[in-house]
Every structure is written in C-alpha cells, then in structure tokens.
Amino acid sequence: MGPKGRLIKSAAENIYPAEVEAALNSHAAVRESAVIGAPDATWGQSVVAVVVLHDGQSAAEDELIAHV
C-alpha cells in the first residue's frame, strides 16, 4: 500500500516525501528510508522519517537532518 498522499503540507510549505527520502538515501550510512506526515496542531503536519542504516554504520539524527 503506497502513501495516502504524495505531499506533506507543513505551515505554508509543500514537502514531497520522495525528495526527502532521496536526500536521506544519498547519505552513506542510510540503507533505506520512508517519510510520512504526522498530524501537528501548530503546523498542520510534521515530517517524520524512518531510517534503516547499513550494518555497522551509525548516523545521529542531527547529522541526517543537516545532510537533508
């Protein structure tokens, strides 16, 4: 089953999960990722990423955010 929507609307920003996933997947430690929108009372939606790293690799949340 694919994502319900192909666009995350956060405040006035349109965020395309496929673009964020491509950026995350370009990090050397990332094997795969999935990006979804979660309900947010302030912004409408927040971006949530689920990331699987390659065996033996590590990457901190801040490092991945900076990479994206």
All heavy atoms as TSV, in Angstrom:
chain	resi	resn	atom	element	x	y	z
A	1	MET	N	N	0.855	-1.175	0.000
A	1	MET	CA	C	0.000	0.000	0.000
A	1	MET	C	C	0.899	1.234	0.000
A	1	MET	O	O	1.791	1.345	0.828
A	1	MET	CB	C	-0.874	-0.039	1.240
A	1	MET	CG	C	-1.868	1.040	1.337
A	1	MET	SD	S	-2.853	0.741	2.814
A	1	MET	CE	C	-4.354	1.461	2.302
A	2	GLY	N	N	0.685	2.132	-0.901
A	2	GLY	CA	C	1.507	3.329	-1.002
A	2	GLY	C	C	1.065	4.395	-0.024
A	2	GLY	O	O	0.126	4.220	0.739
A	3	PRO	N	N	1.775	5.526	-0.023
A	3	PRO	CA	C	1.399	6.610	0.884
A	3	PRO	C	C	0.027	7.171	0.529
A	3	PRO	O	O	-0.380	7.163	-0.630
A	3	PRO	CB	C	2.496	7.653	0.657
A	3	PRO	CG	C	3.077	7.332	-0.665
A	3	PRO	CD	C	2.900	5.859	-0.870
A	4	LYS	N	N	-0.699	7.622	1.551
A	4	LYS	CA	C	-2.033	8.177	1.329
A	4	LYS	C	C	-1.943	9.430	0.468
A	4	LYS	O	O	-2.758	9.642	-0.404
A	4	LYS	CB	C	-2.686	8.491	2.672
A	4	LYS	CG	C	-4.080	9.028	2.552
A	4	LYS	CD	C	-4.694	9.254	3.915
A	4	LYS	CE	C	-6.084	9.837	3.774
A	4	LYS	NZ	N	-6.660	10.175	5.048
A	5	GLY	N	N	-0.961	10.252	0.725
A	5	GLY	CA	C	-0.774	11.470	-0.042
A	5	GLY	C	C	0.658	11.575	-0.508
A	5	GLY	O	O	1.556	11.007	0.089
A	6	ARG	N	N	0.868	12.278	-1.590
A	6	ARG	CA	C	2.222	12.424	-2.117
A	6	ARG	C	C	2.837	13.755	-1.711
A	6	ARG	O	O	3.886	14.128	-2.204
A	6	ARG	CB	C	2.201	12.298	-3.628
A	6	ARG	CG	C	1.745	10.942	-4.067
A	6	ARG	CD	C	1.573	10.893	-5.560
A	6	ARG	NE	N	0.777	9.753	-5.915
A	6	ARG	CZ	C	1.247	8.672	-6.491
A	6	ARG	NH1	N	2.506	8.592	-6.800
A	6	ARG	NH2	N	0.470	7.677	-6.782
A	7	LEU	N	N	2.153	14.456	-0.801
A	7	LEU	CA	C	2.579	15.785	-0.408
A	7	LEU	C	C	2.304	15.974	1.075
A	7	LEU	O	O	1.237	15.618	1.560
A	7	LEU	CB	C	1.802	16.831	-1.220
A	7	LEU	CG	C	2.022	18.286	-0.901
A	7	LEU	CD1	C	3.403	18.717	-1.357
A	7	LEU	CD2	C	0.972	19.123	-1.593
A	8	ILE	N	N	3.279	16.517	1.778
A	8	ILE	CA	C	3.093	16.884	3.185
A	8	ILE	C	C	2.981	18.397	3.218
A	8	ILE	O	O	3.832	19.101	2.694
A	8	ILE	CB	C	4.281	16.407	4.051
A	8	ILE	CG1	C	4.390	14.888	4.012
A	8	ILE	CG2	C	4.118	16.913	5.481
A	8	ILE	CD1	C	5.680	14.359	4.633
A	9	LYS	N	N	1.915	18.898	3.838
A	9	LYS	CA	C	1.740	20.341	3.978
A	9	LYS	C	C	2.060	20.705	5.423
A	9	LYS	O	O	1.357	20.315	6.334
A	9	LYS	CB	C	0.329	20.758	3.615
A	9	LYS	CG	C	0.023	20.593	2.136
A	9	LYS	CD	C	-1.297	21.250	1.820
A	9	LYS	CE	C	-1.287	21.932	0.515
A	9	LYS	NZ	N	-0.712	23.161	0.298
A	10	SER	N	N	3.148	21.446	5.600
A	10	SER	CA	C	3.560	21.896	6.919
A	10	SER	C	C	3.652	23.410	6.888
A	10	SER	O	O	4.485	23.972	6.174
A	10	SER	CB	C	4.913	21.282	7.287
A	10	SER	OG	O	5.268	21.642	8.594
A	11	ALA	N	N	2.767	24.059	7.644
A	11	ALA	CA	C	2.618	25.519	7.601
A	11	ALA	C	C	2.342	25.903	6.154
A	11	ALA	O	O	1.432	25.379	5.542
A	11	ALA	CB	C	3.826	26.195	8.184
A	12	ALA	N	N	3.155	26.757	5.572
A	12	ALA	CA	C	2.940	27.177	4.181
A	12	ALA	C	C	3.850	26.427	3.215
A	12	ALA	O	O	3.946	26.788	2.046
A	12	ALA	CB	C	3.175	28.676	4.062
A	13	GLU	N	N	4.516	25.383	3.696
A	13	GLU	CA	C	5.475	24.646	2.875
A	13	GLU	C	C	4.860	23.363	2.316
A	13	GLU	O	O	4.130	22.671	3.007
A	13	GLU	CB	C	6.707	24.265	3.700
A	13	GLU	CG	C	7.488	25.432	4.232
A	13	GLU	CD	C	8.173	26.238	3.149
A	13	GLU	OE1	O	8.593	25.644	2.140
A	13	GLU	OE2	O	8.269	27.460	3.311
A	14	ASN	N	N	5.167	23.077	1.060
A	14	ASN	CA	C	4.815	21.807	0.444
A	14	ASN	C	C	6.066	20.945	0.438
A	14	ASN	O	O	7.083	21.329	-0.130
A	14	ASN	CB	C	4.317	21.998	-0.985
A	14	ASN	CG	C	3.004	22.735	-1.039
A	14	ASN	OD1	O	2.221	22.692	-0.105
A	14	ASN	ND2	N	2.755	23.416	-2.128
A	15	ILE	N	N	5.993	19.797	1.081
A	15	ILE	CA	C	7.151	18.913	1.219
A	15	ILE	C	C	6.822	17.598	0.525
A	15	ILE	O	O	5.807	16.963	0.828
A	15	ILE	CB	C	7.478	18.675	2.707
A	15	ILE	CG1	C	7.747	20.026	3.388
A	15	ILE	CG2	C	8.641	17.714	2.863
A	15	ILE	CD1	C	7.617	20.009	4.875
A	16	TYR	N	N	7.675	17.205	-0.402
A	16	TYR	CA	C	7.464	15.971	-1.142
A	16	TYR	C	C	8.286	14.856	-0.492
A	16	TYR	O	O	9.523	14.911	-0.500
A	16	TYR	CB	C	7.854	16.153	-2.606
A	16	TYR	CG	C	6.936	17.113	-3.304
A	16	TYR	CD1	C	7.223	18.472	-3.351
A	16	TYR	CD2	C	5.756	16.667	-3.884
A	16	TYR	CE1	C	6.359	19.371	-3.968
A	16	TYR	CE2	C	4.880	17.553	-4.495
A	16	TYR	CZ	C	5.191	18.902	-4.533
A	16	TYR	OH	O	4.327	19.775	-5.135
A	17	PRO	N	N	7.622	13.845	0.086
A	17	PRO	CA	C	8.343	12.763	0.762
A	17	PRO	C	C	9.412	12.115	-0.113
A	17	PRO	O	O	10.493	11.795	0.385
A	17	PRO	CB	C	7.236	11.768	1.118
A	17	PRO	CG	C	6.021	12.618	1.257
A	17	PRO	CD	C	6.179	13.675	0.201
A	18	ALA	N	N	9.150	11.934	-1.391
A	18	ALA	CA	C	10.135	11.292	-2.276
A	18	ALA	C	C	11.435	12.090	-2.339
A	18	ALA	O	O	12.520	11.502	-2.402
A	18	ALA	CB	C	9.552	11.115	-3.673
A	19	GLU	N	N	11.354	13.416	-2.292
A	19	GLU	CA	C	12.563	14.241	-2.329
A	19	GLU	C	C	13.360	14.112	-1.031
A	19	GLU	O	O	14.594	14.040	-1.052
A	19	GLU	CB	C	12.209	15.706	-2.578
A	19	GLU	CG	C	11.686	15.965	-3.970
A	19	GLU	CD	C	11.358	17.433	-4.208
A	19	GLU	OE1	O	11.477	18.250	-3.272
A	19	GLU	OE2	O	10.979	17.751	-5.341
A	20	VAL	N	N	12.656	14.073	0.094
A	20	VAL	CA	C	13.336	13.927	1.382
A	20	VAL	C	C	13.956	12.532	1.475
A	20	VAL	O	O	15.096	12.377	1.929
A	20	VAL	CB	C	12.372	14.190	2.561
A	20	VAL	CG1	C	13.086	14.027	3.898
A	20	VAL	CG2	C	11.751	15.587	2.453
A	21	GLU	N	N	13.223	11.510	1.018
A	21	GLU	CA	C	13.755	10.144	1.020
A	21	GLU	C	C	15.003	10.048	0.150
A	21	GLU	O	O	15.991	9.415	0.539
A	21	GLU	CB	C	12.698	9.156	0.535
A	21	GLU	CG	C	11.573	8.958	1.527
A	21	GLU	CD	C	10.377	8.239	0.941
A	21	GLU	OE1	O	10.395	7.897	-0.273
A	21	GLU	OE2	O	9.412	8.004	1.689
A	22	ALA	N	N	14.988	10.669	-1.023
A	22	ALA	CA	C	16.164	10.639	-1.909
A	22	ALA	C	C	17.363	11.290	-1.234
A	22	ALA	O	O	18.489	10.788	-1.330
A	22	ALA	CB	C	15.850	11.328	-3.235
A	23	ALA	N	N	17.132	12.398	-0.539
A	23	ALA	CA	C	18.228	13.073	0.164
A	23	ALA	C	C	18.757	12.191	1.294
A	23	ALA	O	O	19.973	12.053	1.466
A	23	ALA	CB	C	17.760	14.423	0.701
A	24	LEU	N	N	17.873	11.592	2.056
A	24	LEU	CA	C	18.311	10.702	3.136
A	24	LEU	C	C	19.072	9.498	2.583
A	24	LEU	O	O	20.116	9.121	3.097
A	24	LEU	CB	C	17.112	10.210	3.947
A	24	LEU	CG	C	16.506	11.197	4.935
A	24	LEU	CD1	C	15.155	10.703	5.425
A	24	LEU	CD2	C	17.444	11.431	6.099
A	25	ASN	N	N	18.548	8.900	1.520
A	25	ASN	CA	C	19.166	7.704	0.947
A	25	ASN	C	C	20.526	7.993	0.326
A	25	ASN	O	O	21.312	7.064	0.108
A	25	ASN	CB	C	18.237	7.062	-0.074
A	25	ASN	CG	C	16.984	6.494	0.561
A	25	ASN	OD1	O	16.930	6.254	1.755
A	25	ASN	ND2	N	15.959	6.289	-0.235
A	26	SER	N	N	20.838	9.245	0.052
A	26	SER	CA	C	22.143	9.594	-0.508
A	26	SER	C	C	23.231	9.646	0.573
A	26	SER	O	O	24.406	9.749	0.256
A	26	SER	CB	C	22.076	10.925	-1.264
A	26	SER	OG	O	21.946	12.022	-0.364
A	27	HIS	N	N	22.842	9.574	1.829
A	27	HIS	CA	C	23.814	9.538	2.933
A	27	HIS	C	C	24.452	8.154	2.946
A	27	HIS	O	O	23.772	7.133	2.816
A	27	HIS	CB	C	23.113	9.826	4.262
A	27	HIS	CG	C	24.034	10.011	5.405
A	27	HIS	ND1	N	24.658	8.950	6.041
A	27	HIS	CD2	C	24.450	11.133	6.044
A	27	HIS	CE1	C	25.397	9.413	7.025
A	27	HIS	NE2	N	25.296	10.741	7.052
A	28	ALA	N	N	25.754	8.098	3.118
A	28	ALA	CA	C	26.500	6.839	3.035
A	28	ALA	C	C	26.036	5.789	4.046
A	28	ALA	O	O	26.110	4.601	3.770
A	28	ALA	CB	C	27.989	7.117	3.225
A	29	ALA	N	N	25.527	6.203	5.203
A	29	ALA	CA	C	25.136	5.247	6.239
A	29	ALA	C	C	23.714	4.719	6.060
A	29	ALA	O	O	23.336	3.731	6.670
A	29	ALA	CB	C	25.275	5.887	7.612
A	30	VAL	N	N	22.920	5.365	5.212
A	30	VAL	CA	C	21.497	5.023	5.101
A	30	VAL	C	C	21.268	3.950	4.037
A	30	VAL	O	O	21.665	4.094	2.894
A	30	VAL	CB	C	20.663	6.284	4.775
A	30	VAL	CG1	C	19.198	5.931	4.554
A	30	VAL	CG2	C	20.801	7.306	5.894
A	31	ARG	N	N	20.603	2.876	4.462
A	31	ARG	CA	C	20.225	1.818	3.524
A	31	ARG	C	C	18.898	2.148	2.850
A	31	ARG	O	O	18.731	1.999	1.649
A	31	ARG	CB	C	20.122	0.475	4.244
A	31	ARG	CG	C	19.853	-0.681	3.273
A	31	ARG	CD	C	19.933	-2.016	3.939
A	31	ARG	NE	N	18.698	-2.233	4.693
A	31	ARG	CZ	C	18.505	-3.223	5.538
A	31	ARG	NH1	N	19.469	-4.088	5.774
A	31	ARG	NH2	N	17.368	-3.348	6.177
A	32	GLU	N	N	17.905	2.582	3.655
A	32	GLU	CA	C	16.619	2.981	3.103
A	32	GLU	C	C	15.897	3.877	4.095
A	32	GLU	O	O	16.220	3.901	5.274
A	32	GLU	CB	C	15.761	1.771	2.739
A	32	GLU	CG	C	15.407	0.867	3.889
A	32	GLU	CD	C	14.641	-0.365	3.440
A	32	GLU	OE1	O	13.726	-0.233	2.617
A	32	GLU	OE2	O	14.984	-1.452	3.914
A	33	SER	N	N	14.909	4.597	3.580
A	33	SER	CA	C	14.141	5.489	4.445
A	33	SER	C	C	12.712	5.596	3.940
A	33	SER	O	O	12.418	5.290	2.788
A	33	SER	CB	C	14.781	6.884	4.478
A	33	SER	OG	O	14.724	7.477	3.197
A	34	ALA	N	N	11.846	6.042	4.831
A	34	ALA	CA	C	10.457	6.326	4.486
A	34	ALA	C	C	10.075	7.612	5.207
A	34	ALA	O	O	10.437	7.815	6.370
A	34	ALA	CB	C	9.547	5.188	4.917
A	35	VAL	N	N	9.371	8.479	4.512
A	35	VAL	CA	C	8.977	9.766	5.077
A	35	VAL	C	C	7.462	9.879	5.019
A	35	VAL	O	O	6.842	9.603	3.990
A	35	VAL	CB	C	9.639	10.929	4.299
A	35	VAL	CG1	C	9.125	12.272	4.774
A	35	VAL	CG2	C	11.152	10.861	4.452
A	36	ILE	N	N	6.879	10.268	6.152
A	36	ILE	CA	C	5.429	10.430	6.246
A	36	ILE	C	C	5.114	11.749	6.942
A	36	ILE	O	O	5.977	12.351	7.588
A	36	ILE	CB	C	4.776	9.268	7.020
A	36	ILE	CG1	C	5.360	9.157	8.433
A	36	ILE	CG2	C	4.934	7.953	6.264
A	36	ILE	CD1	C	4.655	8.173	9.332
A	37	GLY	N	N	3.885	12.182	6.810
A	37	GLY	CA	C	3.403	13.355	7.523
A	37	GLY	C	C	2.620	12.912	8.746
A	37	GLY	O	O	1.799	12.002	8.665
A	38	ALA	N	N	2.884	13.531	9.878
A	38	ALA	CA	C	2.159	13.247	11.118
A	38	ALA	C	C	1.355	14.484	11.502
A	38	ALA	O	O	1.834	15.610	11.323
A	38	ALA	CB	C	3.132	12.883	12.229
A	39	PRO	N	N	0.146	14.306	12.004
A	39	PRO	CA	C	-0.659	15.461	12.407
A	39	PRO	C	C	0.080	16.340	13.417
A	39	PRO	O	O	0.752	15.826	14.314
A	39	PRO	CB	C	-1.896	14.831	13.052
A	39	PRO	CG	C	-1.965	13.453	12.486
A	39	PRO	CD	C	-0.542	13.041	12.260
A	40	ASP	N	N	-0.019	17.642	13.221
A	40	ASP	CA	C	0.621	18.606	14.119
A	40	ASP	C	C	-0.359	19.752	14.342
A	40	ASP	O	O	-0.809	20.369	13.377
A	40	ASP	CB	C	1.921	19.116	13.478
A	40	ASP	CG	C	2.688	20.032	14.400
A	40	ASP	OD1	O	2.214	21.157	14.656
A	40	ASP	OD2	O	3.775	19.636	14.851
A	41	ALA	N	N	-0.674	20.026	15.596
A	41	ALA	CA	C	-1.668	21.054	15.924
A	41	ALA	C	C	-1.244	22.443	15.467
A	41	ALA	O	O	-2.080	23.270	15.110
A	41	ALA	CB	C	-1.935	21.057	17.430
A	42	THR	N	N	0.046	22.721	15.454
A	42	THR	CA	C	0.538	24.040	15.073
A	42	THR	C	C	0.725	24.172	13.569
A	42	THR	O	O	0.315	25.157	12.964
A	42	THR	CB	C	1.883	24.336	15.775
A	42	THR	OG1	O	1.686	24.234	17.182
A	42	THR	CG2	C	2.393	25.724	15.417
A	43	TRP	N	N	1.367	23.185	12.928
A	43	TRP	CA	C	1.781	23.292	11.535
A	43	TRP	C	C	0.891	22.546	10.548
A	43	TRP	O	O	1.125	22.610	9.353
A	43	TRP	CB	C	3.222	22.803	11.382
A	43	TRP	CG	C	4.171	23.525	12.279
A	43	TRP	CD1	C	4.816	23.003	13.362
A	43	TRP	CD2	C	4.558	24.892	12.200
A	43	TRP	NE1	N	5.584	23.962	13.963
A	43	TRP	CE2	C	5.447	25.143	13.254
A	43	TRP	CE3	C	4.241	25.934	11.332
A	43	TRP	CZ2	C	6.019	26.392	13.476
A	43	TRP	CZ3	C	4.815	27.176	11.560
A	43	TRP	CH2	C	5.687	27.397	12.615
A	44	GLY	N	N	-0.080	21.819	11.038
A	44	GLY	CA	C	-0.914	21.012	10.144
A	44	GLY	C	C	-0.352	19.602	10.038
A	44	GLY	O	O	-1.020	18.633	10.365
A	45	GLN	N	N	0.899	19.500	9.604
A	45	GLN	CA	C	1.611	18.236	9.554
A	45	GLN	C	C	3.080	18.471	9.881
A	45	GLN	O	O	3.625	19.524	9.583
A	45	GLN	CB	C	1.544	17.596	8.162
A	45	GLN	CG	C	0.196	17.001	7.809
A	45	GLN	CD	C	0.250	16.293	6.483
A	45	GLN	OE1	O	0.641	16.892	5.474
A	45	GLN	NE2	N	-0.136	15.038	6.459
A	46	SER	N	N	3.698	17.470	10.478
A	46	SER	CA	C	5.138	17.462	10.708
A	46	SER	C	C	5.736	16.332	9.898
A	46	SER	O	O	5.076	15.324	9.642
A	46	SER	CB	C	5.469	17.220	12.186
A	46	SER	OG	O	5.070	18.317	12.954
A	47	VAL	N	N	6.977	16.478	9.509
A	47	VAL	CA	C	7.670	15.449	8.739
A	47	VAL	C	C	8.275	14.428	9.696
A	47	VAL	O	O	8.959	14.793	10.650
A	47	VAL	CB	C	8.779	16.067	7.859
A	47	VAL	CG1	C	9.550	14.990	7.124
A	47	VAL	CG2	C	8.166	17.066	6.884
A	48	VAL	N	N	8.011	13.154	9.434
A	48	VAL	CA	C	8.573	12.066	10.225
A	48	VAL	C	C	9.313	11.139	9.271
A	48	VAL	O	O	8.764	10.737	8.241
A	48	VAL	CB	C	7.474	11.279	10.971
A	48	VAL	CG1	C	8.066	10.105	11.731
A	48	VAL	CG2	C	6.684	12.193	11.893
A	49	ALA	N	N	10.558	10.823	9.600
A	49	ALA	CA	C	11.357	9.923	8.766
A	49	ALA	C	C	11.713	8.678	9.566
A	49	ALA	O	O	12.102	8.771	10.730
A	49	ALA	CB	C	12.629	10.614	8.281
A	50	VAL	N	N	11.570	7.539	8.915
A	50	VAL	CA	C	12.017	6.266	9.480
A	50	VAL	C	C	13.208	5.843	8.634
A	50	VAL	O	O	13.118	5.761	7.412
A	50	VAL	CB	C	10.908	5.201	9.413
A	50	VAL	CG1	C	11.389	3.885	9.990
A	50	VAL	CG2	C	9.655	5.697	10.130
A	51	VAL	N	N	14.343	5.613	9.295
A	51	VAL	CA	C	15.593	5.366	8.580
A	51	VAL	C	C	16.203	4.037	9.030
A	51	VAL	O	O	16.266	3.753	10.219
A	51	VAL	CB	C	16.599	6.515	8.846
A	51	VAL	CG1	C	17.930	6.253	8.171
A	51	VAL	CG2	C	16.015	7.848	8.393
A	52	VAL	N	N	16.636	3.243	8.047
A	52	VAL	CA	C	17.360	1.999	8.317
A	52	VAL	C	C	18.784	2.210	7.831
A	52	VAL	O	O	19.008	2.604	6.679
A	52	VAL	CB	C	16.718	0.804	7.578
A	52	VAL	CG1	C	17.527	-0.468	7.811
A	52	VAL	CG2	C	15.272	0.624	8.004
A	53	LEU	N	N	19.731	1.957	8.725
A	53	LEU	CA	C	21.142	2.145	8.388
A	53	LEU	C	C	21.755	0.837	7.892
A	53	LEU	O	O	21.279	-0.249	8.210
A	53	LEU	CB	C	21.910	2.641	9.609
A	53	LEU	CG	C	21.432	3.955	10.230
A	53	LEU	CD1	C	22.257	4.287	11.453
A	53	LEU	CD2	C	21.462	5.085	9.217
A	54	HIS	N	N	22.824	0.962	7.131
A	54	HIS	CA	C	23.597	-0.211	6.723
A	54	HIS	C	C	24.194	-0.860	7.970
A	54	HIS	O	O	24.503	-0.169	8.951
A	54	HIS	CB	C	24.728	0.189	5.761
A	54	HIS	CG	C	24.254	0.646	4.422
A	54	HIS	ND1	N	23.728	-0.206	3.481
A	54	HIS	CD2	C	24.222	1.884	3.862
A	54	HIS	CE1	C	23.409	0.458	2.399
A	54	HIS	NE2	N	23.691	1.750	2.604
A	55	ASP	N	N	24.388	-2.175	7.926
A	55	ASP	CA	C	25.016	-2.880	9.046
A	55	ASP	C	C	26.365	-2.246	9.385
A	55	ASP	O	O	27.149	-1.932	8.498
A	55	ASP	CB	C	25.227	-4.352	8.699
A	55	ASP	CG	C	23.911	-5.114	8.599
A	55	ASP	OD1	O	22.906	-4.645	9.171
A	55	ASP	OD2	O	23.893	-6.173	7.951
A	56	GLY	N	N	26.588	-2.023	10.663
A	56	GLY	CA	C	27.857	-1.483	11.126
A	56	GLY	C	C	27.992	0.019	10.976
A	56	GLY	O	O	29.028	0.587	11.333
A	57	GLN	N	N	26.977	0.695	10.472
A	57	GLN	CA	C	27.034	2.147	10.290
A	57	GLN	C	C	26.273	2.846	11.407
A	57	GLN	O	O	25.392	2.262	12.044
A	57	GLN	CB	C	26.417	2.542	8.946
A	57	GLN	CG	C	27.146	2.012	7.743
A	57	GLN	CD	C	28.484	2.709	7.563
A	57	GLN	OE1	O	28.585	3.916	7.695
A	57	GLN	NE2	N	29.507	1.923	7.276
A	58	SER	N	N	26.601	4.098	11.623
A	58	SER	CA	C	25.868	4.910	12.586
A	58	SER	C	C	25.703	6.311	12.007
A	58	SER	O	O	26.522	6.770	11.212
A	58	SER	CB	C	26.595	4.972	13.926
A	58	SER	OG	O	27.827	5.633	13.779
A	59	ALA	N	N	24.627	6.938	12.390
A	59	ALA	CA	C	24.370	8.327	11.985
A	59	ALA	C	C	23.422	8.930	13.015
A	59	ALA	O	O	22.384	8.344	13.329
A	59	ALA	CB	C	23.752	8.383	10.604
A	60	ALA	N	N	23.774	10.078	13.535
A	60	ALA	CA	C	22.937	10.762	14.522
A	60	ALA	C	C	21.819	11.511	13.809
A	60	ALA	O	O	21.933	11.879	12.632
A	60	ALA	CB	C	23.785	11.733	15.343
A	61	GLU	N	N	20.737	11.726	14.519
A	61	GLU	CA	C	19.591	12.454	13.974
A	61	GLU	C	C	20.027	13.816	13.427
A	61	GLU	O	O	19.656	14.195	12.310
A	61	GLU	CB	C	18.528	12.636	15.070
A	61	GLU	CG	C	17.328	13.423	14.623
A	61	GLU	CD	C	16.311	13.603	15.750
A	61	GLU	OE1	O	16.500	13.041	16.852
A	61	GLU	OE2	O	15.333	14.327	15.522
A	62	ASP	N	N	20.816	14.557	14.197
A	62	ASP	CA	C	21.278	15.882	13.762
A	62	ASP	C	C	22.094	15.796	12.481
A	62	ASP	O	O	22.002	16.684	11.616
A	62	ASP	CB	C	22.103	16.558	14.864
A	62	ASP	CG	C	21.272	16.933	16.072
A	62	ASP	OD1	O	20.028	16.980	15.956
A	62	ASP	OD2	O	21.864	17.182	17.136
A	63	GLU	N	N	22.901	14.757	12.358
A	63	GLU	CA	C	23.720	14.564	11.149
A	63	GLU	C	C	22.833	14.344	9.925
A	63	GLU	O	O	23.087	14.922	8.856
A	63	GLU	CB	C	24.641	13.362	11.359
A	63	GLU	CG	C	25.493	13.001	10.168
A	63	GLU	CD	C	26.310	11.740	10.394
A	63	GLU	OE1	O	26.385	11.224	11.526
A	63	GLU	OE2	O	26.867	11.265	9.395
A	64	LEU	N	N	21.783	13.530	10.075
A	64	LEU	CA	C	20.889	13.259	8.949
A	64	LEU	C	C	20.087	14.498	8.572
A	64	LEU	O	O	19.900	14.788	7.388
A	64	LEU	CB	C	19.966	12.083	9.267
A	64	LEU	CG	C	20.658	10.734	9.427
A	64	LEU	CD1	C	19.670	9.677	9.878
A	64	LEU	CD2	C	21.358	10.332	8.148
A	65	ILE	N	N	19.643	15.244	9.577
A	65	ILE	CA	C	18.904	16.484	9.299
A	65	ILE	C	C	19.787	17.464	8.545
A	65	ILE	O	O	19.355	18.068	7.568
A	65	ILE	CB	C	18.364	17.090	10.605
A	65	ILE	CG1	C	17.237	16.212	11.166
A	65	ILE	CG2	C	17.857	18.520	10.377
A	65	ILE	CD1	C	16.790	16.582	12.560
A	66	ALA	N	N	21.032	17.618	8.980
A	66	ALA	CA	C	21.954	18.530	8.300
A	66	ALA	C	C	22.225	18.060	6.868
A	66	ALA	O	O	22.349	18.879	5.962
A	66	ALA	CB	C	23.262	18.625	9.082
A	67	HIS	N	N	22.302	16.762	6.667
A	67	HIS	CA	C	22.550	16.210	5.342
A	67	HIS	C	C	21.393	16.520	4.383
A	67	HIS	O	O	21.610	16.859	3.224
A	67	HIS	CB	C	22.768	14.698	5.435
A	67	HIS	CG	C	23.028	14.040	4.120
A	67	HIS	ND1	N	24.250	14.090	3.502
A	67	HIS	CD2	C	22.208	13.329	3.301
A	67	HIS	CE1	C	24.176	13.429	2.341
A	67	HIS	NE2	N	22.949	12.965	2.212
A	68	VAL	N	N	20.174	16.399	4.894
A	68	VAL	CA	C	18.993	16.674	4.074
A	68	VAL	C	C	18.906	18.157	3.777
A	68	VAL	O	O	18.618	18.575	2.690
A	68	VAL	CB	C	17.701	16.184	4.768
A	68	VAL	CG1	C	16.454	16.661	4.044
A	68	VAL	CG2	C	17.700	14.666	4.853
